[in-house]
Every structure is written in C-alpha cells, then in structure tokens.
Amino acid sequence: MKRLLPGFLLLAAVSIAAGTAHAQSEVYLCVDQNGVKEYKNTGDTKGCKRVSLPPLTVTSSGSKPAREGAASKPAASTPTDFPKVDNGTQKARDNDRRQILQDELRNEQQRLADLKKDYNDGTPERQGNEKNYAKYQERVASMKEDISRSEKNVDALNRELSNLK
C-alpha cells in the first residue's frame, strides 16, 4: 500500500497539471456482512454491484460558468392561497414580541449587575472551599466568562429590539 501511494500522487498531480481528471470510470456499491456501505472502483469483493452514474464534465478553468436562465427566472412570489394576517393581529403579535424581548432584556441586565457585583472588579471574595489558589482563579475565570456572555446577550437583545418596527 505504501508503495502505491507515491504513484497515485504522481498520477493525480499529472492529471491536475494537464487540466483533466479521470472522472469516467466504473463505480461499485459494496455492502459488507455488517451492512456497511462502501463505494469502490472495483467490484471484485462479495456483495458489490455496479452503480450507473450520470456522466461528469470536468473543467480546469478557474472561472465559473454562467448559470443558464438565471437572469430570466422570475423571483418567487407568495402563493395566492397563503394565509394572511390582518393588521390588528400583526400589531398585537409585534407588541407581544416587544414585551417578551423587553422582559428578557430586563432579566439579563439584572443578571449582569449581579455577576459584576459578585466579580468585584476581578477580586471576588474567596469561598471556604477555595484553599487552593488555582480553584479560586478557576472560579474568577468562570465568572469573567459569565459576565462576557451576559454582556453579549444584552447587546443581542438590544439589537433585536432596535430591529422591531
């Protein structure tokens, strides 16, 4: 196997350099006794069946081909039988959403204030089980991560509220 690898790499490099690849070959789907499926280029083992695949076109140019009919295709529109919501119902939903976001923001701001109070500018009170300084440092690092996460949550909630109409 180790002797075949350099030859295979050389063949692949030559194919790439030539701008073509050998993409048209027979493919076999092999299923072993445990039901594991495997695709191979030879069907010499038991449980292999040849699979017919559509032909492939391999190009070596770096440019992407233009999609056929991409500009002429109309944009997808809403189906005529799609349910519509009247303005009053939509405003009520928007108000509910705003209220939920404001409640979440208030809770997260309170949590952030509590975390900052406990953090005490990087020097929180040592607890009785923290005789080992490494445990104390671990808790301080965890508190710092919690504060950072909470600040990100507050920012995200503020962004979401500003996006509401």
Secondary structure, 3 states (H helix, E strand, C coil): CCCHHHHHHHHHHHHHHHCCCCCCCCEEEEECCCCCEEEECCCCCCCEEEECCCCCCCCCCCCCCCCCCCCCCCCCCCCCCCCCCCHHHHHHHHHHHHHHHHHHHHHHHHHHHHHHHHHHHHCCCCCCCCCCHHHHHHHHHHHHHHHHHHHHHHHHHHHHHHHCC
